[in-house]
Amino acid sequence: MDLSNFSLEGKVAVVTGANAGNGLGMATGRAKAGASLAIRARNEAKTPAAAEQRRALGATPESFAVDASDEESVEAATAATLEAR
């Protein structure tokens, strides 16, 4: 199956809740499509491990601890994501 129309090469995918469950699945799909990843989640201990798992797929992930219900946390993670790129 040709999935070239769905390529995310050269793109950065920001995925919240990306260290478990649906978020981890979304991060995996985007990594397989060629995107660099900004993995965001509240659990700081699990987030780097999720990034490493995506790196094994050939992605270039960065992990960021963020609480999506806290505006300052989201702004700080966004600034860090932009700085990392």
C-alpha positions, 0 to 999 in steps of 0.5 A: 500500500502506498502511503506517500500522500500521508508522509509527515517528513519534515514536520513536527507532531506535538502529541499530548498524553504521548507516554501511554494509551491513545497518545502513545499510539498517535505518537507511534503513527506519526513517527512511522509517517516520518514526523519528528515528535514533541512528546508531552505528558504529565508523568515525567518518569514515563515520558523519556521512555516513550521518546526512546521507544519512538526513536527506535522507529527512526523518529527524532523525539523530544520529551516535555513534561506538561500539564495540559490543564495549566496554561503556564505549563503549556506555554513553557512546553511550547517555548521549549518545543520551538527552542528544540527545533 
